[in-house]
Amino acid sequence: MTLFSMSLYLSNLRVNKLSPEFTAIANVIPDSSWTASSTLDADHGAAHGNLGKYASGADHFWAPSTDQAGEYLQIDMTHAITVKGIATMGGGARWLTKFTVKYSEDGETWTDLPGEIQGNTDGENQNFQALGEGFMARYLRIVTVAGGWSAGGAGLRCSPLISNAKAAQYMAQMQAHMSSTITRDPAKASTGLVSHQGY
C-alpha cells in the first residue's frame, strides 16, 4: 500500500449513520490492534470483531471460546482519544444483550466505566450507545457480563465512536502511524486495513 493509497483510504472515514454527531473509527484500525481474552475458532477471532469489516450476510464476528462473564474484546486505537460512544452488532444467533467497558491509556492500568451498557436485541442490527462526556483512552475492552448474551451465545462486532470534531485529528494520527508502519514493514501494513462496510 502506497502513502497515496493510504491517504485515499483514510479519506473514506465516515460518520456513523446512527448519529450525525459521532464518527465510527473501527474501519481504520488495523487487524493487529484487535485482541481478545479467547476465541471460539478461526472464523471468530478478535479481528472479526471489527464492525468496520462487516459485510451483509457474513457470519464472521468475535466469539469467545466459552460463554461466561469476564471474556473481552480489546481494541488498541493506536493513540489516546476521547471515546464518546460505542456501536455494537452481533452475528446470526449470537449477540451481547449487555456488557461493561474498561479503558486504559497505557494498556496496563484499567478503569471501569460505571454500570452495564445496553447491548443488542438481535444479530442483524447495529446498536449505538452514547457515553456521556466520554473518556480519554487508547485501549478499550468490551467485557461480557453474566447472562449478557443471546440464547445462541456471545458474539460481537463493534466500533469506538468519537466526536466529529476530533475525526480529522484522529485520521491525521492514523495516517502518520500507518505511514510509519509502511516504512518499517510494507507487507504487514498492506494487510492491516479494511473497508468500512459496517456503517
One Martini backbone bead per residue (centre of mass of N, CA, C, O) as a GRO file, in nm:
protein
  199
    1MET     BB    1   0.093   0.037   0.026
    2THR     BB    2   0.064   0.356  -0.035
    3LEU     BB    3   0.047   0.675   0.072
    4PHE     BB    4  -0.177   0.753  -0.122
    5SER     BB    5  -0.375   0.518  -0.062
    6MET     BB    6  -0.391   0.578   0.237
    7SER     BB    7  -0.521   0.856   0.207
    8LEU     BB    8  -0.773   0.756   0.061
    9TYR     BB    9  -0.870   0.567   0.277
   10LEU     BB   10  -0.902   0.777   0.513
   11SER     BB   11  -1.114   0.955   0.349
   12ASN     BB   12  -1.354   0.728   0.415
   13LEU     BB   13  -1.429   0.839   0.666
   14ARG     BB   14  -1.739   0.808   0.851
   15VAL     BB   15  -2.031   0.870   0.964
   16ASN     BB   16  -2.239   0.733   1.163
   17LYS     BB   17  -2.571   0.666   1.090
   18LEU     BB   18  -2.673   0.678   1.402
   19SER     BB   19  -2.497   0.961   1.407
   20PRO     BB   20  -2.418   1.304   1.342
   21GLU     BB   21  -2.194   1.338   1.590
   22PHE     BB   22  -2.039   1.071   1.501
   23THR     BB   23  -1.742   0.865   1.461
   24ALA     BB   24  -1.637   0.579   1.313
   25ILE     BB   25  -1.306   0.390   1.354
   26ALA     BB   26  -1.263   0.083   1.279
   27ASN     BB   27  -1.183   0.103   0.966
   28VAL     BB   28  -0.869   0.216   1.067
   29ILE     BB   29  -0.815  -0.038   1.233
   30PRO     BB   30  -0.603  -0.273   1.265
   31ASP     BB   31  -0.597  -0.608   1.315
   32SER     BB   32  -0.359  -0.602   1.534
   33SER     BB   33  -0.554  -0.427   1.745
   34TRP     BB   34  -0.706  -0.704   1.787
   35THR     BB   35  -0.812  -0.856   2.090
   36ALA     BB   36  -0.850  -1.151   2.317
   37SER     BB   37  -0.922  -1.375   2.565
   38SER     BB   38  -1.086  -1.540   2.338
   39THR     BB   39  -1.165  -1.803   2.090
   40LEU     BB   40  -1.359  -2.015   1.914
   41ASP     BB   41  -1.230  -1.954   1.618
   42ALA     BB   42  -1.109  -1.852   1.314
   43ASP     BB   43  -1.402  -1.709   1.245
   44HIS     BB   44  -1.380  -1.569   1.568
   45GLY     BB   45  -1.183  -1.356   1.589
   46ALA     BB   46  -1.090  -1.048   1.686
   47ALA     BB   47  -1.094  -0.904   1.397
   48HIS     BB   48  -1.408  -0.982   1.360
   49GLY     BB   49  -1.497  -0.740   1.567
   50ASN     BB   50  -1.495  -0.547   1.326
   51LEU     BB   51  -1.739  -0.337   1.207
   52GLY     BB   52  -1.579  -0.231   0.948
   53LYS     BB   53  -1.599  -0.540   0.810
   54TYR     BB   54  -1.883  -0.552   0.755
   55ALA     BB   55  -2.098  -0.785   0.579
   56SER     BB   56  -2.365  -0.881   0.439
   57GLY     BB   57  -2.411  -1.217   0.561
   58ALA     BB   58  -2.190  -1.244   0.749
   59ASP     BB   59  -2.031  -1.482   1.004
   60HIS     BB   60  -1.824  -1.276   1.111
   61PHE     BB   61  -1.711  -1.280   1.453
   62TRP     BB   62  -1.676  -1.237   1.776
   63ALA     BB   63  -1.597  -1.528   1.989
   64PRO     BB   64  -1.584  -1.701   2.257
   65SER     BB   65  -1.508  -2.011   2.386
   66THR     BB   66  -1.691  -1.904   2.633
   67ASP     BB   67  -1.989  -1.852   2.807
   68GLN     BB   68  -1.872  -1.585   3.005
   69ALA     BB   69  -1.770  -1.395   3.235
   70GLY     BB   70  -1.487  -1.178   3.129
   71GLU     BB   71  -1.490  -1.156   2.850
   72TYR     BB   72  -1.289  -1.001   2.572
   73LEU     BB   73  -1.260  -0.712   2.365
   74GLN     BB   74  -0.972  -0.556   2.218
   75ILE     BB   75  -0.863  -0.208   2.158
   76ASP     BB   76  -0.616  -0.045   1.960
   77MET     BB   77  -0.611   0.301   1.862
   78THR     BB   78  -0.287   0.408   1.891
   79HIS     BB   79  -0.446   0.651   2.032
   80ALA     BB   80  -0.540   0.890   2.233
   81ILE     BB   81  -0.898   0.934   2.292
   82THR     BB   82  -1.221   1.047   2.291
   83VAL     BB   83  -1.476   0.849   2.394
   84LYS     BB   84  -1.842   0.870   2.310
   85GLY     BB   85  -1.891   0.569   2.196
   86ILE     BB   86  -2.083   0.264   2.092
   87ALA     BB   87  -2.083   0.017   1.843
   88THR     BB   88  -2.303  -0.268   1.791
   89MET     BB   89  -2.287  -0.625   1.692
   90GLY     BB   90  -2.373  -0.917   1.580
   91GLY     BB   91  -2.431  -1.275   1.477
   92GLY     BB   92  -2.692  -1.415   1.408
   93ALA     BB   93  -2.737  -1.597   1.717
   94ARG     BB   94  -2.521  -1.376   1.814
   95TRP     BB   95  -2.510  -1.170   2.121
   96LEU     BB   96  -2.515  -0.876   2.315
   97THR     BB   97  -2.722  -0.744   2.578
   98LYS     BB   98  -2.466  -0.688   2.761
   99PHE     BB   99  -2.208  -0.467   2.910
  100THR     BB  100  -1.875  -0.373   2.968
  101VAL     BB  101  -1.620  -0.115   3.038
  102LYS     BB  102  -1.278  -0.072   2.958
  103TYR     BB  103  -0.996   0.157   3.019
  104SER     BB  104  -0.684   0.287   2.857
  105GLU     BB  105  -0.360   0.448   2.801
  106ASP     BB  106  -0.133   0.183   2.850
  107GLY     BB  107  -0.245  -0.130   2.910
  108GLU     BB  108  -0.230  -0.152   3.245
  109THR     BB  109  -0.433   0.067   3.340
  110TRP     BB  110  -0.767   0.023   3.456
  111THR     BB  111  -1.103   0.140   3.384
  112ASP     BB  112  -1.429   0.151   3.498
  113LEU     BB  113  -1.725   0.174   3.366
  114PRO     BB  114  -2.009   0.253   3.487
  115GLY     BB  115  -2.191   0.001   3.448
  116GLU     BB  116  -2.421  -0.115   3.223
  117ILE     BB  117  -2.463  -0.191   2.876
  118GLN     BB  118  -2.662  -0.179   2.621
  119GLY     BB  119  -2.735  -0.392   2.373
  120ASN     BB  120  -2.866  -0.630   2.184
  121THR     BB  121  -3.165  -0.798   2.013
  122ASP     BB  122  -2.982  -0.890   1.769
  123GLY     BB  123  -2.776  -1.001   1.476
  124GLU     BB  124  -2.849  -0.746   1.250
  125ASN     BB  125  -2.827  -0.491   1.435
  126GLN     BB  126  -2.739  -0.186   1.531
  127ASN     BB  127  -2.586  -0.033   1.823
  128PHE     BB  128  -2.618   0.273   2.010
  129GLN     BB  129  -2.388   0.427   2.260
  130ALA     BB  130  -2.372   0.677   2.460
  131LEU     BB  131  -2.100   0.834   2.691
  132GLY     BB  132  -2.135   1.117   2.728
  133GLU     BB  133  -1.833   1.273   2.785
  134GLY     BB  134  -1.646   1.052   2.815
  135PHE     BB  135  -1.307   0.916   2.740
  136MET     BB  136  -0.972   0.864   2.782
  137ALA     BB  137  -0.819   0.650   2.521
  138ARG     BB  138  -0.653   0.364   2.369
  139TYR     BB  139  -0.794   0.140   2.531
  140LEU     BB  140  -1.049  -0.123   2.474
  141ARG     BB  141  -1.312  -0.297   2.659
  142ILE     BB  142  -1.534  -0.562   2.598
  143VAL     BB  143  -1.743  -0.704   2.853
  144THR     BB  144  -1.871  -0.971   2.984
  145VAL     BB  145  -2.179  -1.073   3.136
  146ALA     BB  146  -2.400  -1.217   3.315
  147GLY     BB  147  -2.638  -1.304   3.082
  148GLY     BB  148  -2.514  -1.116   2.818
  149TRP     BB  149  -2.667  -1.321   2.607
  150SER     BB  150  -2.777  -1.513   2.386
  151ALA     BB  151  -2.887  -1.829   2.320
  152GLY     BB  152  -2.641  -1.867   2.107
  153GLY     BB  153  -2.448  -1.649   2.225
  154ALA     BB  154  -2.155  -1.488   2.202
  155GLY     BB  155  -2.138  -1.179   2.002
  156LEU     BB  156  -1.906  -0.944   1.814
  157ARG     BB  157  -1.934  -0.608   1.688
  158CYS     BB  158  -1.728  -0.304   1.678
  159SER     BB  159  -1.715   0.062   1.765
  160PRO     BB  160  -1.574   0.336   1.813
  161LEU     BB  161  -1.665   0.672   1.919
  162ILE     BB  162  -1.633   0.997   1.789
  163SER     BB  163  -1.609   1.309   1.735
  164ASN     BB  164  -1.617   1.505   1.463
  165ALA     BB  165  -1.399   1.710   1.572
  166LYS     BB  166  -1.177   1.454   1.594
  167ALA     BB  167  -1.143   1.308   1.316
  168ALA     BB  168  -0.907   1.457   1.175
  169GLN     BB  169  -0.699   1.400   1.393
  170TYR     BB  170  -0.713   1.091   1.382
  171MET     BB  171  -0.641   1.056   1.084
  172ALA     BB  172  -0.362   1.184   1.105
  173GLN     BB  173  -0.250   0.980   1.308
  174MET     BB  174  -0.301   0.727   1.133
  175GLN     BB  175  -0.132   0.809   0.894
  176ALA     BB  176   0.135   0.824   1.048
  177HIS     BB  177   0.131   0.537   1.157
  178MET     BB  178   0.106   0.384   0.877
  179SER     BB  179   0.350   0.511   0.742
  180SER     BB  180   0.550   0.390   0.942
  181THR     BB  181   0.473   0.094   0.889
  182ILE     BB  182   0.542   0.090   0.589
  183THR     BB  183   0.842   0.156   0.623
  184ARG     BB  184   0.906  -0.099   0.804
  185ASP     BB  185   0.637  -0.291   0.680
  186PRO     BB  186   0.469  -0.332   0.396
  187ALA     BB  187   0.327  -0.611   0.424
  188LYS     BB  188   0.183  -0.557   0.692
  189ALA     BB  189   0.028  -0.295   0.613
  190SER     BB  190  -0.144  -0.414   0.369
  191THR     BB  191  -0.323  -0.601   0.595
  192GLY     BB  192  -0.445  -0.375   0.816
  193LEU     BB  193  -0.685  -0.292   0.624
  194VAL     BB  194  -1.035  -0.194   0.605
  195SER     BB  195  -1.340  -0.174   0.519
  196HIS     BB  196  -1.653   0.035   0.581
  197GLN     BB  197  -1.937  -0.156   0.570
  198GLY     BB  198  -2.072  -0.120   0.874
  199TYR     BB  199  -2.215   0.196   0.833
   0.00000   0.00000   0.00000
